[in-house]
């Protein structure tokens, strides 16, 4: 009918349906940088710091240095269970496992965006991540107010 698959996924509502939650689907895909992000960092258009070593309830840690944060959003490009989240576990559940719709249930102020099946089929795609990001931002605003 002259329209691509992405049109029909949006039109039919499949992109907004929480199929992952209904069926317990979890997928992990890599995010590829074909040089544009590395160039933006190199040119100073994006601020960059080394990845922190670990997280705790009192902030992010780089060795002995610590920075307190009110909210932290882990966005596309991270592994589903990165080592720096290992220190955040409660009741035998990891920080990632305790999130629902991108909002941590165990650690106030911890949020996720771009997680496959976060809220819908399209969550980890460019066409779908915006709706999840808007949801997470509304929750961050509530948390910070």
C-alpha angles and dihedrals in degrees: 000000000000098000128107127241093262091058091053093046089055095040094049093046093240089124090060098040114105092230093149092057092044094051101027093242118167124178132175123205131174122245112228125215113199090192104283096103094044089050092050091052092045091050093049095246090121123043114233137192129174115267112271117249097229146346128234134173089266097053148280120325132210103183104298094345117095134188122195116223133189095207136007126196117198106202138189114311101053127106118253091247108021119184093245090064093054090090090058106076129131129183090356093302125115122232090253093049091050094056122101120190090349096306120110111233093195103040117045111219096029116115138172132209127182096028112151109255090005093147104337148000090277097049097110094042131088091242093052108033093078094069091049091047091051090051092050093046091054089053092047090053090053091047093051097044 
